[in-house]
């Protein structure tokens, strides 16, 4: 809100609020590419190489998996481009499931996103940021968990403040740190290329020696696809994207091939320099690589990696808040979460909730356990979204679709999602079981508070007991319901 008329006591008038208080279309094509690239390139490329190699059994298979993960993500992104251009409101998965399957399944998607997917993703990123920031100060020792969690919490709180202050600030942070992370990865690629040109190719010889099973390959894909996580995040802010019909697919076509090339080349560089034994022993492959290649100068690499992950946290916070705010607009979360600041035009309540849920996830510092939990939940619901695309084609064949992908694309992608969902049930029964329990626990919550005559009990509307709480928070945070849904 650049300018406002104020009344005598300095408050913004109701008329001005109705005119100005709404989320603006401020995200350009460049910003969109920045969101895709900046959100995808987070902690994954620095954490996942160990997991991919460990479960793939050989360097060659690991590189094939990294390439296939990029192709797979491109298939999914094109499917999401079709959905995002025919259902142009923000909310991503939630909006598409609501349209295809109705409010019950949409609420469960919101529930799982609130309790598992979004906070776990942000916790993984923040913990990785903390690890790489502290690593130069502890040398060969592991940074203490308390310091790791504290720095992760500071990262989350600071970026929440930035996102609450201004959309432009958040986008500047995204663009700047996207450039920083690309610089870090280019440095790794150049360093690895120099070693290869100098004749250090022994580690890449007999690249396909090793054994693997269907179960282990599935887990390798899990870790690889975690590194590509975020390819669908631009869909969560479609309502704020300028000319989404053109810029959404363009951002996908620019962003994903760029990320895939960078990822594959980065892994070639890793494998050319760092031995398999060192990869399995190192929790921070990029740091091990930089120490071997750059020597003392390599001490700067953890800082660049941390900055890279910092941008990933920002992108996740930005899109997560819009996800929860859309749920509030649909009446499936407290009304306060759908409100935006009268001064900043940012979804402050949803951002604060996102931050608090992520801080709770910092109770554990085991990054790989968090990846196990969120990956199963993520692919279960991503598969349901793609099924929804096929359902909408049958139910609403005349719906305007500026982009219509070949039927092969969603069918192949859905089959892969089923594989990625079913196999880990046997490979990681405890983690997948916990996710299913948490997900099903949302069903009675929906029936008690949001179904039929019960709707509105919990969300703070009308004469519900929580209406006063909503009013109090509205005054405290200076937020109002936006004029337009997003």
Phi, psi and omega in degrees: 000103187283318181218148182213149171271134180242150178277186187302325182269009174089001181274153175286132182286158180298322180298318179294322180299316182293328183282322193250334190276092176199158178286127185269157175277086185248357185269115180273177176301315179299317176298320180297316175298320178298321178295314181295305182294316183292327179280320179295308182281087178238244180275339191303312184292344179260338181257318189288332182308323178297312181294320179296313181294318183301320184267342180277333174091344179202161180295316182299313179296322179299317180293323176297318180297318178299320179292314181295326177298323177293316178296316179300315180296325178294318176303312180297318181296323178292322175298317179293330177296320176298313180295319184290337180266346175257340173235092194271003178280158179290167179122340176056233183312315184300313181296321183287320178292322176301316182292322186273321189238352178096181191289330184295307179293326178297321178296318179297323176296319178296318181299311180293322177296322181289320187266333187235294196298303184292309180296324179293319178300313182292326178293318177301314181296315182294321178294321177295319175302313180299318181299312184288331176290325183273337187306316181298337184272347184245358175058238183277353180272155176281135175299141180296143183302322182297315179294322180299311181293320181297315180293323176298319179295319177299317178302312181297315183292318181296315181290329174298318177299314180301315181292329176289327184288315188194138173295321180297318177300315181299319180291325177295316177302316181298313182294316182296314184281339170296318176297320181296318182289325176295323177298316180298316182289324177296322177298319178295315181297316180296317179298317178293321180297320179299318178296319180295315180294336177278359176098008179275075183244006185301320183292339180269353178286150182051048188295337184259015176285127180145169181239149177206161179236171179300321180294315182290324177296320177301316179292325176297319176297323178304311182291322178294315181290333173300321180293336178266001182301133181119355181296340181257005189287335177297332178295338180284346181235028181302325180297340179254005182271130176292131178047064186298331181299325179266316190282332178296305179295325179298316180298322179293313182294332177277313189290311187290314175301323178299313181296317181299314178300314181297318182295313182296315180295324178296319180290325174300318179297316178304308186290337178285338186246315186264128181290156177306320179298318179292324178297314181292332182272344186261126174280351183223083187299321182297324179290316177301316179300310184295326178294323181286325186267315189258353179063231181296324178298332180298345177296339178283338185302316178304327179293316179295322177296316179300319178296324177299312181292326178305316177296326177294321177299317180299314180297320179293317178299316183300312183282326181298318181299320179293326178299310181289325179295323177296320176299322178293321179295331178275001178080019182249005170219162179309140185305326183301330183288344178267000183271157180232158183294135178289339182264323189251346184056041177237149182282072187302310182300317180294324177295318180295320177297315179303316180297314183296318179294324178291322178297324178297324180293343180285001175299335174246145176250012179276098185297320186290328175295318178297321178297319179300316182294310188285330183294315179300312181297318182299313184284332174300312183280330175296319176300321179293324177297316180293323174299322177298324177300316179293322178297316180295326177296326179281315185283323184233067184295337183265005177298134181296122180234093178303330175237129177228109183279159176300145181300333180300323185299303179293327181294313179296316181296319179296319178299319179294322177297320178298316178300314182291341179269320186282312185302316180294343175300325179271329182280323182228067187298324183292311182298313181292324177298317179297319179297316180296321179297313180297319180296312181291335177295340178287339182295309176298327177298317179297315183294323183283320190250341190231000184257133173056233184290344180279347185300131179101351180301317189259344192271355173086026180257162174059230182256021180295155180302335183273000181298322180292324177296317178300315180297318179297313180294326179297318178289320182296316185267353182057059181234154177222165176287129181293155182292324182243142174286155180231000000 
